[in-house]
């Protein structure tokens, strides 16, 4: 599933060909993804000029001069392509710019979403209400406040978008490994020293993943078609049975309905 680095990489790729451009055609090619496309999507966006692109949590944002913002979520298998050689049956939204560039949102499993929200109402949009801070805005003191008194495992709490917005399974596993913290440790029992390691580890893992273009595991690719190479740097994620740098063995177990990978020798 595309996580924050993959969405950030996607937004940066789209920015190169979309920022400042006019959208001369916007064509939904089916009625819905995870939920229906806005009925007036084409009407409201065709002819609009893109005034900027951004990201909030795992959502990409495309702002326009009509006071509307297009929000996209890549779901489990979504990705944008620039000038695809041919239109695929899974290309569910097409955008053509005034420079003749075609952008295609491809989503075989259709777990993604597209929404259109008035730009000045973004903070009140239902998908954003209650979200925690962005990981890059997080400090050890703020994370300590958000974890205080919580008995749930820190791994599960970091995946809770109300605590930190945008973190996913891959990068939480890797950050906890770097910080030497067991994924099973109660969030409220994470001491100051561990938090001082954990927050920089989160920042570093995300920075490195963005620099590498994200992680391609199955469907994800950058808008220019390149793959994300951070998966080659995984220390624990999806490496059950591998030898850790400390000499221990990477383990996998089910946690909150997802797989967790960690090194019992390093993380405690």
Secondary structure, DSSP 8 states (H G I E B T S, - for coil): ---HHHHHHHHHHHHHHHTT-BEEEEEESSSBSSSB--TTHHHHHTT-BEEEEEEETTEEEEEETTSEEEEEE-TTTEEEEES-SS--TTEEEEEEETTS-EEEEEETT---EEEEEEGGGGGGSTTTTT--EEGGG--HHHHHHHHTT--SBHHHHHH-TTTEES--HHHHHHHHHHHT--TTSBGGG--HHHHHHHHHHHHHHHHHHHHTT-B-SSS---TTS---BGGGG-SSTT-TT-B-TTS-BEEEEEETTEEEEEETTT--
